[in-house]
Amino acid sequence: MMGKDMNTQKTFAIVGIGLIGGSVALKAKRNNWADKIIGVDANTSHAQRALELGLVDEILPLDEAIRNSDVIVLAIPVSAIVELLPRILDQVDVQIVIDMGSTKSALIFSVQQHPKRGRYVASHPMWGTEYSGPEAAVENAFEEKAVIVCDACDS
């Protein structure tokens, strides 16, 4: 694991490098929240384009990205997050897992009894556009926008 405290480098893994994930990458770099961004995307052309655009520093398979990250951001469809979230939580130690999905009940239910539920932050940025893919990423996407963060104890 990379960063253990605030004085070390922080690495973000972003799963889904489109509109939301790419915008998170831009914001994390601009605000120095992350020193390194690892991209994970099932679409190889999106992954390659995210590298070309400088949204991510490297592309890795999911399991490797989890091992090498401090923060894991899930910016993929909710149906895919429901499937991946328990598996990701199985692999984390001190990492934080944040989802950017638009609905929460199925996600929270899928990990309600998971022993590492406390490592997961359910959130929803109140922003989006009709565009998709890495080219749709916007540097100031979340400026002055609300973000809903669900109660960690919520079931």
NORZIPE-V517369 format. One record per backbone hydrogen bond with DSSP energy under -1.0 kcal/mol. NH is the residue of the N-H (numbers start at 0). CO is the residue of the C=O. E is the energy in kcal/mol with one decimal. If there is no record, write none. Layout:
nh:NH co:CO e:E
nh:NH co:CO e:E
This chain:
nh:7 co:4 e:-1.5
nh:11 co:35 e:-2.6
nh:12 co:70 e:-2.9
nh:13 co:37 e:-3.0
nh:14 co:72 e:-3.1
nh:15 co:39 e:-3.2
nh:21 co:17 e:-2.4
nh:22 co:18 e:-1.4
nh:23 co:19 e:-2.5
nh:24 co:20 e:-2.2
nh:25 co:21 e:-2.1
nh:26 co:22 e:-2.3
nh:27 co:23 e:-2.9
nh:28 co:24 e:-2.2
nh:29 co:25 e:-2.6
nh:30 co:26 e:-2.3
nh:31 co:28 e:-1.3
nh:32 co:27 e:-2.2
nh:33 co:27 e:-1.6
nh:34 co:9 e:-2.8
nh:35 co:9 e:-1.5
nh:37 co:11 e:-3.3
nh:38 co:57 e:-3.3
nh:39 co:13 e:-2.3
nh:46 co:42 e:-2.3
nh:47 co:43 e:-2.5
nh:48 co:44 e:-2.3
nh:49 co:45 e:-2.6
nh:50 co:46 e:-1.8
nh:51 co:47 e:-2.3
nh:52 co:48 e:-2.5
nh:53 co:50 e:-1.1
nh:54 co:49 e:-2.1
nh:55 co:49 e:-1.1
nh:56 co:36 e:-3.0
nh:57 co:36 e:-1.2
nh:59 co:38 e:-2.2
nh:64 co:60 e:-2.5
nh:65 co:61 e:-2.6
nh:66 co:62 e:-1.8
nh:67 co:63 e:-1.5
nh:68 co:65 e:-1.4
nh:69 co:10 e:-3.2
nh:70 co:10 e:-1.8
nh:71 co:95 e:-3.0
nh:72 co:12 e:-3.1
nh:73 co:97 e:-3.3
nh:74 co:14 e:-2.9
nh:80 co:76 e:-2.0
nh:81 co:77 e:-2.7
nh:83 co:79 e:-2.3
nh:84 co:80 e:-3.3
nh:87 co:83 e:-2.6
nh:88 co:84 e:-2.7
nh:89 co:85 e:-1.8
nh:90 co:87 e:-1.3
nh:95 co:69 e:-2.0
nh:96 co:118 e:-2.9
nh:97 co:71 e:-3.0
nh:98 co:120 e:-1.9
nh:99 co:73 e:-2.6
nh:107 co:103 e:-3.0
nh:108 co:104 e:-2.3
nh:109 co:105 e:-1.9
nh:113 co:110 e:-1.6
nh:116 co:113 e:-1.8
nh:118 co:115 e:-2.4
nh:119 co:116 e:-1.7
nh:120 co:96 e:-3.1
nh:122 co:98 e:-1.1
nh:123 co:147 e:-2.3
nh:125 co:145 e:-2.7
nh:126 co:124 e:-2.1
nh:135 co:132 e:-1.6
nh:136 co:133 e:-1.6
nh:140 co:137 e:-1.4
nh:142 co:139 e:-1.4
nh:144 co:141 e:-1.6
nh:147 co:123 e:-2.6
nh:149 co:121 e:-3.0
nh:153 co:150 e:-1.4
